[in-house]
Amino acid sequence: MQVGLLVRCVCVYKSTPIFNQKYPEYTSSKNTCQFRFAMEKISVSAFLLLVALSYTLAKDITAKSGAKKDTKDSGPKLPQTLSRGWGDQLIWTQTYEEALYKSKTSNKPLMIIHHLDECPHSQALKKVFAENKEIQKLAEQFVLLNLVYETTDKHLSPDGQYVPRIMFVDPSLTVRADITGRYSNRLYAYEPSDALLLLDNMKKALKLLKTEL
């Protein structure tokens, strides 16, 4: 708008005798056309500059908005399910007392997994347990509980409170201390390489249940 106003003012001023005397080179029709063309060229350049500035500002605002959105997306994650990664499709109980009650009322054996989130051995076993299709399928026949803390029942730690540790309890609420792993100093410990042994012990817990019934 300011450039356009300047053009109008110059054109009006050119019609006066003073302008003709001071700037004779612009008094001819040819020079007048050249002058107008130059001013129009300046107007177009100024307009394009404004468009470029507007585009740059809009792009900067959009980038900042995207950064804010990313910050929100990287916020706190949702709480873990009761599975804690041991099998999200399986049904897990929340407490030892609840697990014992369900085992007794459903007549299913209870499998208890003691572990810790910061323990690398627990994490390695969890990965194998969750990815083994046979274990996951057979686990559906159990009442399941995984704990990151110890209970007050001393029968669940007959040889110490180490992790990872897996024990079985039958519906009569008897801890099956006879179902052990392969380590003499940690009877109920399992390593990732013990997946087949764990699978056999799960089958054993189910078989003993049927036999004793």
Secondary structure as GFF3:
##gff-version 3
##sequence-region A 1 213
A	DSSP	alpha_helix	2	14	.	.	.	ID=ss1
A	DSSP	alpha_helix	17	22	.	.	.	ID=ss2
A	DSSP	three_ten_helix	24	26	.	.	.	ID=ss3
A	DSSP	alpha_helix	29	73	.	.	.	ID=ss4
A	DSSP	alpha_helix	96	106	.	.	.	ID=ss5
A	DSSP	beta_strand	110	114	.	.	.	ID=ss6
A	DSSP	alpha_helix	120	131	.	.	.	ID=ss7
A	DSSP	alpha_helix	133	138	.	.	.	ID=ss8
A	DSSP	three_ten_helix	139	141	.	.	.	ID=ss9
A	DSSP	beta_strand	143	147	.	.	.	ID=ss10
A	DSSP	three_ten_helix	154	156	.	.	.	ID=ss11
A	DSSP	beta_strand	165	169	.	.	.	ID=ss12
A	DSSP	three_ten_helix	192	194	.	.	.	ID=ss13
A	DSSP	alpha_helix	195	212	.	.	.	ID=ss14
###
